[in-house]
Each structure stands twice: as structure tokens, then as C-alpha cells.
């Protein structure tokens, strides 16, 4: 079972306070699960330093993929093993953090296995990986696994509620060709979507900033540029996904009204009951189907990289102010 960031942090902090923190952990999960943040939080507690000093603390040692090959080589592991066997510089504990541990070369993995089998005293090792299945079974078996799930965004749920509130405001006028109402809803949709875009972009910008700080000493500018483009592509895909979810929500309101027309016993979410009753009572099944199809056509058009603002305006005009 995967943990949330908060659950994992609380678990590891309790283990530390009770003196039962293990010597090696495998922190795994997708890119937006908080692996690095969790590890650095525990590392700061172990060496008793403020979070802002984690990146430069003498007793926190990091290993990350190097050079164009983007692999962790055996020399890095040997250097790390030598370092953490030394006495701590400022306190009594030492921390080793292996970023992208699944990128260990075979020889490096075997050397690291020896470190795990004979861990130095007062040391704690954290392996971070988005693909833990790529690690040797013998390495995994010597670590305490802490799988994390992606941080759940509160945005989409809140966005749907905001959209529903705005739809509810214009419902009484939807039986007429309300161009003004259609444009008002378009502006509302764009505002909600803009908020989501900002949240997603900030999250991905933060991810790249962390990676740039981590790898800039060990990689060339070409790889950093490629990585930036990869992360931006993920951000763009996430934005498109959330936009599609919002459009699906709008379409589903008409779909639920259609089902309610056909079967009045259809269970309805309490907050949507009044709106569904209105839609099913004021539009024919044919009109509801047309509205659903129009929203679905809008979603497909947006996937073809048309001008978003113009497409939304034209699409919602056809939905909320159809030509008679």
C-alpha cells in the first residue's frame, strides 16, 4: 500500500523519536509524490539542522546519475562508502541519499550491496526511485520500503464545484438563447482553468529547479535542456488532462439529466439534484444529447491544438446559446 507524503513523514518521525529508525530505506513513487522532500525532512532531523541547510550540510552526502550516460557508476559508490565510514563532521549521524537509485550500473549496484550488508554505525541510507522494480532484489530486500503515492491535487474537485456554481447561476436563462450567459460561463471556465494551469506549472517548475540544483555539477547543459523540455511536456499533458476532466464534468451534467428523464429513479448527487431536475424538465432528450455532443466535440477540437480561447467561446455559445 502506498502512503501519502504526510503519512510517511509521520511514520518516519515516530520511528526516529522512538529510536527504531532503520539504517536503509527505499523511498519510491512517481515524480509528484514528494520523495525528495520527505527524505530531506528526515535527513534534517537526523543531523539536527534547519531545512535550508540540508543541501550544503557536511554530514548529508548525495549520489546522483552523472555524465551523459545518466548512470550511477561504481566510483561514486566507492567514494560514498568511504565517506560514510568516516566520523561525522558536525554531529554523530551521517546520511546518504541515492537519487534515481534505479540508475545504478550493475557494478555500482554490487558495490552498494556490500555497503548495505555492512552499514557503518550512526549512518542512514535513503534510496530514491520512481522505478524501484529496476533495482536488484537483493538491494530491495535490505531496505525498508516506503512507497509513496502522487500528491493529490485539490484543484480539480474545487474547480468542478466552482463550475457547477456558475452553471447554476445561468440555468434559469438557458431555455433562451442567452449569449451573455454563454460568454459569462466561458470566462468562468477560463478562470478556473487558468488557476489549474498555474498550480500545475508551479509544481513542475519546482521539480525542474530541484533537479537543476542537484545535477548541474554532474551533467552538461544539453542534458539539462532536454530534461527541462521533458518536464514541460509533462506539465502540458497534465494541463490538457485537467481541461478534459472539466469538460467531461460539464458534459456529464447533461448526461445525468438525460438518464434522469429516462429513469426518474436514477440516484443523483445531493448538490446536483436541483440542477438535474431543471435540465431534465426544460430540455428534450434530443437537446440534451446535442449539448453533450457539442461539449465532447469541443474537447476533441482542443486536443488538436486549436486556439483555446476561441474554441471555448465558440463551443460554449453552441452549448448554452444554440441557434434556433
N, C-alpha and C positions, 0 to 999 in steps of 0.2 A: 504494500500500500504506500502510495506517495504522500508525503507530508507537505503542508503549506510551509512557507518560509517561517511564519510565526510559530507554528507547532515545532518545527525542527530547532529553531533558536531556543525556545523554552526548554526543550528536551536536553540539548547540549549544555545549556547553562546550569540546569539542575544537576546534570552529571558532574560538571566541574565543581559546583558548590559542595557536592556530596563526596568528592574525591574519587569518583569512579569513571572519569573520562578516559576513553581508550587511547591507545598510542597511535592508531591509524584509522582514518575514516575515508570512505569513498562517498563524496557528495555528488550525486548525479541528478540530471534533469535538463529540460530544454533551456534555451538561451535566456528566456524571461522568467526563470524560476528563482533567481536570487542566489545562485551558488557562490559567487564571489563575495557578495555582501555578507552572507551567512558565515563563510569561512573567516573573513576579515574581522567580523564581530567577535567570534570566539578567539581568534588569534590575539586581538587587543586585550581581551580578558586574561588570556594565559600569560602574556608578557607584561600585563598591567600598564598599558599605555593608552592615550586617547586615540580615537579612530583616525584622526588626522595624521597621526604619526606612523600608522601601520605600514604605509608604502616605503618608509625610509628606516624603520626600526632595525637595529643591528642583529636582533635575535629572531627576526622573521625572514626566512630565506625562501626564494621563489625559483621555480624552474618552469620554463615555457618553451614551446617549439621555437627553433632557431632557423635562420637562413631561409633560402628559397624552398628548401625541401619541406619546411614546416614540420619537422620531426624533432623529438627529444632524443639526443644522442647519448651514447654511453659516457662520454667525457663529462657531460653535465651531471649525470647521476653520481659519478665518482667524486666530482667536486662537492656535490651536495652531501654525500655520505661523509666525506672528510670533515666538512664544516659542522654538521650537526653532532659529530662525535667530540667536538671541542667544547670547552666550557662556555656557558652563556656569557655574553659581553656585558649586559646590564642587569640581569636578574638571574633566576635559576632555571627558567624554562626556555626552550627553543622550539620554534615552529617551522615546519617545512610545508610549502604549498606547491603542489604539482598541477599547473594549469594544463588543460587539454591532455589529461593523462593517457587517453586513448591513442595519442600520437607518439607514444614510446616506441622507439625502434626495438626489434627483438633483443639485441644485445643489451640495450639500455634497460629493457624490462627485466631481463635475467639479473642484471646487476642490482636493480631496485628491489627485486625479490629478496636478495640477501640482506638488504637494509631492513626490510620488513620482518625477516626471520630473526634478526638480531638487532632490535631497535635500541638506540642509545638511550641512556637514562634521561629523565626530565625532558623528553622530546615528544612532540606530537606532529603527526604527518597527515596532511589532508590532500587527497587526490580529487580533482575536479574533472568531471567528464559529462559531455552531452551524449556520448555513445559508450556507456560502460560495457556493453556486450563485446566491444573490441578489445577489452583488457584480458590478459591471461587469467584463467580460472584460479590459478594459484595465488595471484595477486589479490583478486577479489575475495578469496576465502580468508585472507589475512587482514581484511579491513572490515570495519563495521559500516554497513551500507546505510546511507541516508538518502533515499530517493526523494526528490522534490517535484512538485507539480508546478506548472506555469502559474505565474501570478495572475489571478483572475481580475480582469478589468471590470470595474463597476460601471464604466461608461455606457456600454450598450443597453443594459437594463434601464438605467436612468434616462438614456436617450429615447427609448421606446415609450417610457412614461410621459416624457415631455412631448413627444409627437402626438400621443393619444390625447393629451390635454388640448393641444392645438386643433386636432381634428374635431374634438367635442365642441369647441367654440364655434366652428363653422358649420356643424351638422344641420342646424335649422335652415340654413340657406342653401344647402346642397341640392334641394329639389328645383332650384332655379339655376340659370347659367351664371353662377357667381364668379366672374373673372377676378374681382377684387379678392374674394376669399381664396381663390386658387393661388393668386400671387402671394397672399399673406402666408399660406401654408408652405409655398415654395421657399420663402425667406426663412420660415421657421425650420424647415428641413435642412437648409444650407447652414444655418447657425448651429444646429445640433451636430451636423456632420463636421463642421469646422472645429468644434470643440473636441470631437473624437480624433480628428486628424492631428491636432496639436498634442493630445495625450500620447498618441502612438508615435509621432515623430520625436517627441522629447524622450520617450523610453528608448527608442533605437539610437538616438544621438548619444544618450548616456552610455549605452552598450559600446558604441564605437570609441567613445572617449576613454573608457576603461581599457579597451584593447589597445588603443594607440599608446597610452601611458605604459602598458605592460610590455608591448612588443617593439617599441620604437628603437630600443637599444640593440635588438637582435634581428631585425628584419630590414629589408631595403624599402625605399619609398614606393616601388612598384607594387609590392605585396600589400602595403597599407592602402594604396589607392584601390586595388582590387577588392580588399576586404570592405572598404567603405562603400563601394558600389554594391557588394553583396548584401550588406546590412540595409542599405537604402532600398534595394529591391524587395527585401522582406518587409520593410515599412510600407512601401507602396502596395504590396499584396495584402497586408493587414488592413490598410485603409479601404481597399476595394472590397474586402470581405465584410467589413463592418457596414459599408454603404449598402452592400447587397442584403445584409441582415435587416437593415432599417426598411428597405424597400419591400422585403418579404413580409415584414410586420404590417405595413400598410395594406399590402395585398391580402394578408390573412384576415384582416378585419372584414373585408368584403366577402371573402370565402366563408368565414364563420356565419355571416348574415345569410348567405345563400343556403348553408346547411341548416340553419335555424328555420328558414322558410319551408324547407322540405321536411324537417322533423322538429317541431316545437319543443320536443323533449331533450334536444341537444343541450348538454351541460355547458354553461357559459361562465367564464371568469367573472367574479362579482364586480370588479371595477369596470368591466366592459359591457355589462348587461344592458344598461340603458342605451348605449350607442348601438349595440347589435339590434336591439328591438327597433330603434329608429330606422336603421338602414334596411332591415328586412321588411319594415312596414311601408317605406316610402319609395322603394325601388323594385322594379320587377326582377325576376331571376335573370332575364336577358341583360338588363342594365348592370346588374352586379357582376355578371360574367365579363362584360365588356370592360368594366373598371379593373377587374383583376388582370385581364389580358393586357390592358394598357400599362399597368404598373410592371408586369412581367416583361413587356416589350421594352419599357424604359430601362429596366435592369440589364437586359441583353445589349441594348444600344450602348450603355455606359461601359460595358466590358470591351467594346470595340474602340475605346479611346476617343470618343467624340467629345466635343466641348461640353463639359459637365454642367455649367451654369445654364446654357441654352437648352440642353437636353432636359434638365429638370423643369425648367419653366414650361417648355412645350408639353412635356409628359403630364405634369400635374394640371395644366389647363385642360387637357383631354380627359383627365380623370374627374376633376371637380367642376369643370365648366364646359361640358361637351356641347358641341354644336347641335342645335335642334334640327 
